[in-house]
Structure formats: structure tokens, C-alpha cells
Amino acid sequence: MDSKLVPDLIIRTGGDQRLSNFCYGKLLILIFILLIHCGQILVRSSLTRL
């Protein structure tokens, strides 16, 4: 149990900033992908209306 907890604590304290940066990066990529998909849907719907 102890051998499992110690590396986890080191990872948490040392990699906290990196982890948050990684999460923000993933979030930005997800938002970007969603925007692209929404844009494609809007373009397709406007093209079919024309």
C-alpha cells in the first residue's frame, strides 16, 4: 500500500502543473474539433438550402 501511495504523491505534486496544462490543451483541441464539426454542419445545411 505504501509503495503505491508514495510515487502517486510524487506524481501529483511534481506533475500538477504539467497535468493542468495537458488538460487545458486537450480541452482546447476538443473545442476546436467541435467548432469545425459545427461549421461543417452549418455549411452543409446552408448549401442544401441554396
HELIX and SHEET records of a PDB file:
HELIX    1   1 ASP A    2  GLY A   14  1                                  13    
HELIX    2   2 ASP A   16  ARG A   49  1                                  34    
END                                                                             
